[in-house]
């Protein structure tokens, strides 16, 4: 509940600031991406090394050519692995999803191409199961950061490719994704 309240307050603050940027070369945008998320970590002595298909939906405001603010939803999919726990094979599954709030800085590298870096807060919750029995349901607010490239197909439509690292308490997940951005 705490995560949802914080995310709602942060999103309302973001959208309240948008009219203050009316003088800039700006615009509202929506985006989405799909990619591969990896998890290679040690959970209480259990070495988990797996990947999953993830997706992200975003909405934001382009303040100028160099800076945008964005809010979004990220779903890591389901990480599944089979591990030997004290001589007994067990099916492990973990999932996490949540809301993001952050900023993206861009450096134009030509008329249609730019490089960007992004960072912000990730308000998430998860579920870890062993043999379909829930053993943990963590939730927290942690950092995310990443970098990528954008290719403008037209004035209103771009293709994106990026890498983003999400920190989930003591665990890190890297996501490589490809997507789009549509400007209004």
Sine and cosine of phi, psi and omega as CSV:
sin_phi,cos_phi,sin_psi,cos_psi,sin_omega,cos_omega
0.00,0.00,-0.64,0.77,0.00,-1.00
-0.87,0.50,-0.64,0.76,-0.02,-1.00
-0.89,0.45,-0.70,0.71,-0.02,-1.00
-0.91,0.42,-0.68,0.73,0.01,-1.00
-0.89,0.46,-0.71,0.71,0.02,-1.00
-0.89,0.45,-0.68,0.73,0.00,-1.00
-0.90,0.44,-0.65,0.76,0.00,-1.00
-0.91,0.40,-0.70,0.71,0.02,-1.00
-0.89,0.46,-0.69,0.72,0.01,-1.00
-0.90,0.44,-0.66,0.75,0.01,-1.00
-0.91,0.41,-0.66,0.75,0.03,-1.00
-0.90,0.43,-0.62,0.79,0.06,-1.00
-0.89,0.45,-0.70,0.72,0.03,-1.00
-0.85,0.53,-0.76,0.65,-0.05,-1.00
-0.96,0.29,-0.43,0.90,0.08,-1.00
-0.94,0.35,-0.51,0.86,0.00,-1.00
-0.98,0.21,-0.30,0.95,-0.07,-1.00
-0.84,0.54,-0.70,0.71,0.00,-1.00
-0.89,0.46,-0.40,0.91,0.00,-1.00
-0.93,0.36,-0.26,0.97,-0.03,-1.00
-0.97,-0.23,0.35,0.93,-0.10,-1.00
-0.89,0.46,-0.37,0.93,-0.02,-1.00
-0.99,0.16,-0.27,0.96,-0.08,-1.00
-1.00,0.10,0.28,-0.96,0.13,-0.99
-0.97,0.23,1.00,0.00,-0.22,-0.98
-0.77,-0.64,-0.05,-1.00,0.08,-1.00
0.14,-0.99,0.45,-0.89,0.05,-1.00
-0.98,0.21,0.59,-0.81,0.05,-1.00
-0.63,-0.78,0.41,-0.91,0.13,-0.99
-0.82,-0.57,0.52,-0.86,0.01,-1.00
-0.47,-0.88,0.17,-0.99,0.05,-1.00
-0.35,-0.94,0.38,-0.92,0.05,-1.00
-0.42,-0.91,0.33,-0.94,0.08,-1.00
-0.72,-0.70,0.56,-0.83,-0.04,-1.00
-0.22,-0.97,-0.23,-0.97,0.00,-1.00
-0.92,-0.39,0.80,-0.60,0.08,-1.00
-0.95,-0.32,0.64,-0.77,-0.01,-1.00
-0.90,-0.44,0.49,-0.87,0.06,-1.00
-0.66,-0.75,0.90,-0.43,0.02,-1.00
-0.70,-0.71,1.00,-0.08,-0.13,-0.99
-0.46,-0.89,0.16,-0.99,0.01,-1.00
-0.92,-0.38,0.92,-0.39,0.03,-1.00
-0.97,-0.26,0.96,-0.28,0.04,-1.00
0.73,0.68,0.72,0.69,0.02,-1.00
1.00,0.03,-0.08,1.00,0.03,-1.00
-0.99,-0.15,0.91,-0.42,0.01,-1.00
-0.99,0.14,0.94,-0.35,-0.03,-1.00
-0.95,-0.31,0.81,-0.59,0.02,-1.00
-0.67,-0.74,0.99,-0.16,-0.09,-1.00
-0.46,-0.89,0.11,-0.99,0.05,-1.00
-0.65,-0.76,0.16,-0.99,-0.06,-1.00
-0.43,-0.90,0.29,-0.96,0.12,-0.99
-1.00,0.01,0.79,-0.62,-0.03,-1.00
-0.86,-0.52,0.26,-0.97,0.10,-0.99
-0.57,-0.82,0.37,-0.93,-0.03,-1.00
-0.65,-0.76,0.65,-0.76,0.12,-0.99
-0.85,-0.53,0.68,-0.73,-0.05,-1.00
-0.70,-0.72,0.40,-0.91,0.15,-0.99
-0.60,-0.80,0.61,-0.79,-0.03,-1.00
-0.26,-0.97,-0.12,-0.99,-0.03,-1.00
-0.75,-0.67,0.85,-0.52,0.05,-1.00
-0.99,0.13,0.94,-0.33,-0.04,-1.00
-0.95,0.30,-0.65,0.76,0.05,-1.00
-0.31,-0.95,-0.22,-0.97,-0.02,-1.00
-0.91,0.41,-0.28,0.96,-0.16,-0.99
-0.92,-0.39,-0.29,0.96,-0.13,-0.99
-0.60,-0.80,0.69,-0.73,0.12,-0.99
-0.66,-0.75,0.43,-0.90,0.11,-0.99
-0.93,-0.37,0.62,-0.78,-0.04,-1.00
-0.53,-0.85,0.51,-0.86,0.11,-0.99
-0.84,-0.55,0.48,-0.87,-0.03,-1.00
-0.29,-0.96,-0.03,-1.00,0.07,-1.00
-0.81,-0.59,0.72,-0.70,0.03,-1.00
-0.79,-0.62,0.74,-0.67,0.04,-1.00
-0.84,-0.54,0.85,-0.53,-0.03,-1.00
-0.98,0.19,-0.16,0.99,-0.13,-0.99
0.99,0.16,-0.38,-0.92,-0.01,-1.00
-0.88,-0.47,0.85,-0.52,0.09,-1.00
-1.00,0.06,0.83,-0.56,0.00,-1.00
-0.80,-0.60,0.63,-0.78,0.00,-1.00
-0.47,-0.88,0.36,-0.93,0.07,-1.00
-0.86,-0.50,0.85,-0.53,-0.09,-1.00
-0.82,-0.58,0.44,-0.90,0.11,-0.99
-1.00,-0.02,0.92,-0.39,0.02,-1.00
-0.92,-0.39,0.97,-0.23,-0.01,-1.00
0.80,0.60,0.70,0.71,0.05,-1.00
1.00,0.10,0.00,1.00,0.01,-1.00
-0.90,-0.44,0.79,-0.61,0.03,-1.00
-0.96,0.27,0.72,-0.69,-0.03,-1.00
-0.73,-0.69,0.61,-0.79,0.09,-1.00
-1.00,0.00,0.82,-0.57,-0.01,-1.00
-0.95,-0.33,0.71,-0.70,0.13,-0.99
-0.66,-0.75,0.65,-0.76,0.01,-1.00
-0.67,-0.74,0.63,-0.78,0.08,-1.00
-0.63,-0.78,0.45,-0.89,0.05,-1.00
-0.46,-0.89,0.53,-0.85,0.11,-0.99
-0.43,-0.90,0.24,-0.97,0.01,-1.00
0.10,-1.00,-0.17,-0.99,-0.07,-1.00
-0.94,-0.34,0.57,-0.82,0.02,-1.00
-0.90,-0.43,0.47,-0.88,0.12,-0.99
-0.57,-0.82,0.87,-0.50,-0.08,-1.00
-0.28,-0.96,-0.18,-0.98,0.00,-1.00
-0.77,-0.64,0.50,-0.87,0.04,-1.00
-0.80,-0.60,0.80,-0.60,0.08,-1.00
-0.97,-0.25,0.74,-0.67,-0.05,-1.00
-0.87,-0.49,0.52,-0.85,0.11,-0.99
-0.82,-0.57,0.95,-0.32,0.04,-1.00
-0.88,0.47,0.70,-0.71,0.01,-1.00
-0.81,-0.59,0.66,0.75,-0.06,-1.00
0.70,-0.71,0.01,-1.00,-0.06,-1.00
-0.93,0.38,-0.57,0.82,-0.09,-1.00
-0.90,-0.43,-0.02,1.00,-0.16,-0.99
-0.80,-0.60,0.64,-0.76,0.10,-1.00
-0.53,-0.85,0.41,-0.91,0.09,-1.00
-0.96,-0.28,0.53,-0.85,-0.01,-1.00
-0.60,-0.80,0.36,-0.93,0.14,-0.99
-0.77,-0.64,0.55,-0.83,-0.02,-1.00
-0.68,-0.73,0.45,-0.89,0.06,-1.00
-0.38,-0.92,0.41,-0.91,0.04,-1.00
0.12,-0.99,-0.30,-0.95,-0.02,-1.00
-0.96,-0.27,0.60,-0.80,0.02,-1.00
-0.87,-0.49,0.90,-0.43,-0.01,-1.00
-0.99,-0.16,0.97,-0.25,-0.22,-0.98
-0.74,-0.67,0.26,-0.97,0.23,-0.97
-0.59,-0.81,0.33,-0.95,-0.08,-1.00
-0.56,-0.83,0.02,-1.00,0.03,-1.00
-0.52,-0.86,0.80,-0.60,0.05,-1.00
-0.90,-0.43,0.73,-0.68,-0.03,-1.00
-0.77,-0.64,0.58,-0.82,0.17,-0.99
-0.86,-0.52,0.85,-0.52,-0.06,-1.00
0.77,0.64,0.74,0.68,0.04,-1.00
0.89,0.45,0.30,0.95,0.08,-1.00
-0.93,-0.36,0.84,-0.54,-0.03,-1.00
-0.92,0.40,0.82,-0.58,-0.01,-1.00
-0.91,-0.40,-0.25,0.97,0.02,-1.00
-0.33,-0.94,0.62,-0.78,0.08,-1.00
-0.72,-0.69,0.95,0.32,-0.05,-1.00
-0.96,0.29,0.40,-0.92,0.17,-0.99
-0.50,-0.87,0.57,-0.82,-0.07,-1.00
-0.22,-0.98,0.06,-1.00,0.15,-0.99
-0.85,-0.53,0.85,-0.53,-0.04,-1.00
-0.69,-0.73,0.05,-1.00,-0.06,-1.00
-0.99,0.11,0.52,-0.85,0.27,-0.96
-0.71,-0.70,0.49,-0.87,0.04,-1.00
-0.40,-0.92,0.41,-0.91,-0.03,-1.00
-0.11,-0.99,-0.06,-1.00,-0.02,-1.00
-0.49,-0.87,0.38,-0.93,0.01,-1.00
-0.13,-0.99,-0.22,-0.97,-0.01,-1.00
-0.71,-0.70,0.52,-0.85,0.01,-1.00
-0.80,-0.60,0.72,-0.70,0.08,-1.00
-0.88,-0.47,0.88,-0.47,0.01,-1.00
-0.99,0.16,0.92,-0.40,0.06,-1.00
-0.97,0.22,-0.63,0.78,0.05,-1.00
-0.53,-0.85,-0.05,-1.00,0.03,-1.00
-0.90,0.44,-0.44,0.90,-0.06,-1.00
-0.93,-0.36,-0.13,0.99,-0.09,-1.00
-0.74,-0.67,0.76,-0.65,0.02,-1.00
-0.75,-0.66,0.45,-0.89,0.15,-0.99
-0.96,-0.28,0.61,-0.79,-0.06,-1.00
-0.78,-0.62,0.51,-0.86,0.18,-0.98
-0.68,-0.73,0.72,-0.69,-0.04,-1.00
-0.41,-0.91,0.27,-0.96,0.15,-0.99
-0.88,-0.48,0.71,-0.70,0.05,-1.00
-0.68,-0.74,0.70,-0.72,0.09,-1.00
-0.96,-0.27,0.79,-0.61,0.06,-1.00
-0.94,-0.34,0.77,-0.64,0.07,-1.00
-0.99,-0.15,0.82,-0.57,-0.02,-1.00
-0.87,-0.50,1.00,-0.03,-0.13,-0.99
0.83,0.56,-0.89,-0.45,-0.02,-1.00
-1.00,-0.04,0.08,1.00,-0.06,-1.00
-0.95,-0.31,0.53,-0.85,0.06,-1.00
-0.84,-0.55,0.63,-0.78,0.08,-1.00
-0.78,-0.62,0.79,-0.62,0.05,-1.00
-0.99,-0.15,0.67,-0.74,-0.02,-1.00
-0.80,-0.60,0.82,-0.57,0.14,-0.99
-0.96,-0.28,0.84,-0.55,-0.07,-1.00
-0.64,-0.77,0.33,-0.94,0.07,-1.00
-0.78,-0.63,0.66,-0.75,-0.05,-1.00
-0.31,-0.95,-0.39,-0.92,-0.07,-1.00
-0.63,-0.78,0.30,-0.95,0.13,-0.99
-0.68,-0.74,0.74,-0.67,0.03,-1.00
-0.88,-0.48,0.86,-0.52,-0.02,-1.00
-0.99,-0.13,0.63,-0.78,0.02,-1.00
-0.98,-0.18,0.00,0.00,0.00,0.00
